Amino acid sequence: MTAGKREHARPRGRGLLFSVRGRATLITVAVSALILVLALVLMLLLARDWAENRVARETERTAERIAFGLSRGTNPGIIETRPDEAQIVQVVNPQGRVVASTEEIRGRPALATADLARGELLIDQRVCPRYLRECVWAFGLRLRTSPWGQDVMVIAAAPLPGLLNLWLLPVLLFGLLVALLSLIAWWTWHTIGQAFVPVDLIRAEMADLDERGLDHRVPVPDGGGGIQNLAETVNATLDRLEAAANRERRFVSDASHDLRNPITGLQTRLEVALDEPDDADWKPMVRGALRDTQRLNDIVGDLLEQSRLDARAPQPVEPVDLAALVRREVGLRTAGVPIRMRLEPGVVVRANPLRLSRVLGNLLGNAERHADSRIEVTVAREDGDAVMQVLDDGSGIPAESRERVFERFARLPESRERDPHGTGLGLPIAREIAEIYGGSLRIADSRAGARFVLRLPLVTGDGSAR
């Protein structure tokens, strides 16, 4: 493979970011980042709410236990906490002065003096006093009687988890986010790259097609899916290209051979005519030259018609009565083989009349070359189609050769013996014209000779073909 082809077969590195693989990876990472950020933020909020609820329940239990003991008189004014309870407890009088507290907060101001001043019976909130290094959740109950007087407030508090207040949790979540996005990016890039390996192989094979030739085929991956369909389609296209190239080579070879013979004969006759004396009889030579010229004209006409059919050049169409077309075409024949007609009237198709005349002319010409004593042409309706048949009583066509006669330039040995000057394009042209107008042309079984069957859509009452 040349350097230019290798460069074409491989994707350029600087274009990877803008390739399908790169764009798909970027989109996947962006969408995943959005989803993961939302999920992690939601997790953070849920964790914060869970932690605050746990601390709130802890302080509530502590405050209720101490308040219950004070109201029942079982607690003689000593504030004690258990290991599984909140360790910050204050007893605050109506004037906002702390009359009792645990060791951790002894000598400190009340946690919720503003709430006491408003005369609230219950407090349950987050507070952040300056003398504490962190915020706490405070829960308080007002007591009617206590060892320190009436209307005191028992407040229990516990610090909120420090992980939610510091930078550690966001950093951990950010690290988790980066790790997940890196994993998603690698997985997407790797997976899409693996999926495109067969495509790269197909592209490389196609880029190297000039050196390998049209008979080379791309590998077809297993497992089904779009890549396998792509490879099969590429191979089918290569099959058609190879067949077209083979037809073109065969066309050039056969056309050169068919054209060379009449040209050589014409040149020879003209040279002989020039070498003859002035009083020589030149008419036979001119007649031979005229025959060669007519043969050249027939070959060129077939080649031009085949070229128009290949190009699908549009031709005007109109309703054509097949019975009238057969009568007109048979009337123009000058061959000695009698032609019998059985024509059903009113069998109308939509086509170009000149092209249909060419089809019938080719079929009749083929029948005249092979018939022994008679030819029969029929026109009829059958299963919603217009059917025209041309039969002869010759030796017929073997079943294994019936499709071969419709190949371009294909000629059976008997055909070459009976008409050595034929081009082998008449029957292929006739079939292609039939297919252009939605019909078919085939060779059917017969008791003797060959039976060509042309089927075309029948025109309905509104003028459209069925």
HUKAFEN-V753941 format. One record per backbone hydrogen bond with DSSP energy under -0.5 kcal/mol. CO is the residue of the C=O (numbers start at 1). NH is the residue of the N-H. E is the energy in kcal/mol with one decimal. If there is no record, write none. Layout:
BEGIN
CO&NH&E  CO&NH&E
END
This chain:
BEGIN
2&6&-2.4  3&7&-2.3  4&8&-1.8  5&9&-2.4  6&10&-1.6  12&15&-1.0  13&16&-1.7  16&19&-1.2  16&22&-0.7  19&23&-3.1  20&24&-2.4  21&25&-2.0  22&26&-2.6  23&27&-2.7  24&28&-2.4  25&29&-2.7  26&30&-2.6  27&31&-2.6  28&32&-2.6  29&33&-2.8  30&34&-2.2  31&35&-2.3  32&36&-3.1  33&37&-2.8  34&38&-2.1  35&39&-2.5  36&40&-3.2  37&41&-2.7  38&42&-2.3  39&43&-2.4  40&44&-2.5  41&45&-2.6  42&46&-2.7  43&47&-2.7  44&48&-2.5  45&49&-2.6  46&50&-2.6  47&51&-2.5  48&52&-2.7  49&53&-2.4  50&54&-2.2  51&55&-2.5  52&56&-2.6  53&57&-2.3  54&58&-2.0  55&59&-2.6  56&60&-2.3  57&61&-2.4  58&62&-2.0  58&86&-0.5  59&63&-2.8  60&64&-2.4  61&65&-2.4  62&66&-2.4  63&67&-2.7  64&68&-2.5  65&69&-2.1  66&70&-2.3  67&71&-2.5  68&72&-1.7  69&73&-0.8  69&74&-1.2  69&75&-1.5  74&76&-0.6  75&77&-1.1  77&79&-0.5  78&80&-0.8  82&85&-1.7  87&89&-0.6  88&157&-3.1  89&102&-1.9  90&155&-3.1  91&99&-2.9  91&100&-1.2  92&153&-3.0  93&96&-2.4  97&93&-2.5  97&99&-0.6  100&91&-2.8  102&105&-1.0  103&106&-1.0  105&108&-1.7  112&116&-1.3  113&117&-2.3  114&118&-1.3  115&120&-1.9  116&119&-1.4  121&142&-1.6  123&140&-2.2  125&138&-3.1  127&136&-2.9  129&132&-1.2  135&160&-1.7  136&127&-2.8  136&138&-0.6  137&158&-1.5  138&125&-2.2  139&156&-2.9  140&123&-1.7  141&154&-3.0  143&151&-0.6  143&152&-0.9  144&151&-0.9  146&149&-1.8  152&143&-3.3  152&154&-0.5  153&92&-2.5  153&155&-0.7  154&141&-2.0  154&156&-0.5  155&90&-2.9  156&139&-2.8  157&88&-1.3  158&137&-2.7  161&164&-1.3  161&165&-0.6  162&165&-0.7  162&166&-1.5  163&169&-0.9  167&171&-2.0  168&172&-2.6  169&173&-2.8  170&174&-2.7  171&175&-2.6  172&176&-2.4  173&177&-2.5  174&178&-2.6  175&179&-2.3  176&180&-2.5  177&181&-2.6  178&182&-2.3  179&183&-2.2  180&184&-2.6  181&185&-2.7  182&186&-2.6  183&187&-2.6  184&188&-2.7  185&189&-2.7  186&190&-2.8  187&191&-2.8  188&192&-2.7  189&193&-2.1  190&194&-2.5  191&195&-2.3  192&196&-1.8  193&197&-0.5  194&197&-0.8  196&200&-2.7  197&201&-2.3  198&202&-2.5  199&203&-2.8  200&204&-2.7  201&205&-2.6  202&206&-2.6  203&207&-2.4  204&208&-1.4  206&209&-1.4  208&211&-0.6  208&212&-1.9  209&213&-2.9  213&216&-1.6  219&221&-0.6  224&228&-0.5  225&229&-1.9  226&230&-2.5  227&231&-2.5  228&232&-2.5  229&233&-2.4  230&234&-2.7  231&235&-2.5  232&236&-2.4  233&237&-2.5  234&238&-2.5  235&239&-2.3  236&240&-2.1  237&241&-2.7  238&242&-2.9  239&243&-2.6  240&244&-2.7  241&245&-2.8  242&246&-2.7  243&247&-2.6  244&248&-2.4  245&249&-2.7  246&250&-2.8  247&251&-2.8  248&252&-2.8  249&253&-2.5  250&254&-3.3  251&255&-3.3  252&256&-2.1  253&257&-2.1  254&258&-3.2  255&259&-2.6  256&260&-2.0  257&261&-1.4  258&262&-0.9  259&263&-1.8  260&264&-2.9  261&265&-2.6  262&266&-2.8  263&267&-2.6  264&268&-2.6  265&269&-2.5  266&270&-2.3  267&271&-2.3  268&272&-2.7  269&273&-2.6  270&274&-2.0  271&275&-1.5  272&276&-1.2  277&280&-1.8  280&282&-1.0  282&286&-2.1  283&287&-2.8  284&288&-2.3  285&289&-2.5  286&290&-2.5  287&291&-2.3  288&292&-2.3  289&293&-2.3  290&294&-2.6  291&295&-2.4  292&296&-2.5  293&297&-2.3  294&298&-2.4  295&299&-2.5  296&300&-2.7  297&301&-2.4  298&302&-2.4  299&303&-2.5  300&304&-2.5  301&305&-2.4  302&306&-2.6  303&307&-2.1  304&308&-2.3  305&309&-2.4  306&310&-2.4  307&311&-2.0  308&312&-0.5  308&313&-2.2  309&312&-0.9  318&351&-2.1  320&322&-0.7  320&349&-2.3  321&325&-2.3  322&326&-2.5  323&327&-2.3  324&328&-2.3  325&329&-2.4  326&330&-2.9  327&331&-2.0  328&332&-0.7  329&332&-0.8  330&333&-1.2  336&338&-0.5  338&375&-1.8  340&377&-2.8  342&379&-2.1  343&345&-0.5  344&347&-0.7  346&348&-1.0  347&322&-2.5  348&459&-2.8  349&320&-3.5  349&351&-0.6  351&318&-2.2  351&353&-0.6  352&356&-2.2  353&357&-2.3  354&358&-1.8  355&359&-2.2  356&360&-2.6  357&361&-2.7  358&362&-2.6  359&363&-2.3  360&364&-2.8  361&365&-2.6  362&366&-2.3  363&367&-2.3  364&368&-2.6  365&369&-1.6  366&370&-1.1  367&371&-2.3  373&338&-0.6  374&393&-1.1  375&340&-3.2  376&391&-3.0  377&342&-2.3  378&389&-2.2  379&344&-1.8  380&387&-3.0  382&385&-1.6  384&458&-1.1  385&382&-2.5  385&387&-0.6  386&456&-2.3  387&380&-2.2  388&454&-3.3  389&378&-2.2  390&452&-2.5  391&376&-2.5  394&449&-0.8  398&401&-1.4  399&402&-1.0  401&405&-1.4  403&406&-1.1  404&407&-2.0  407&410&-1.7  412&416&-2.1  413&417&-1.9  414&418&-2.5  415&419&-2.6  419&422&-1.6  424&409&-1.9  424&410&-0.6  425&429&-2.2  426&430&-2.1  427&431&-2.5  428&432&-2.3  429&433&-2.2  430&434&-2.0  431&435&-2.3  432&436&-1.9  433&437&-1.4  434&439&-2.9  435&438&-1.6  437&457&-0.6  440&455&-2.5  442&444&-0.6  442&453&-2.8  444&451&-0.7  450&392&-1.6  451&444&-2.7  452&390&-2.2  452&454&-0.5  453&442&-1.9  453&455&-0.5  454&388&-2.7  455&440&-2.1  456&386&-3.1  458&466&-2.1  460&463&-1.6  464&460&-3.4
END
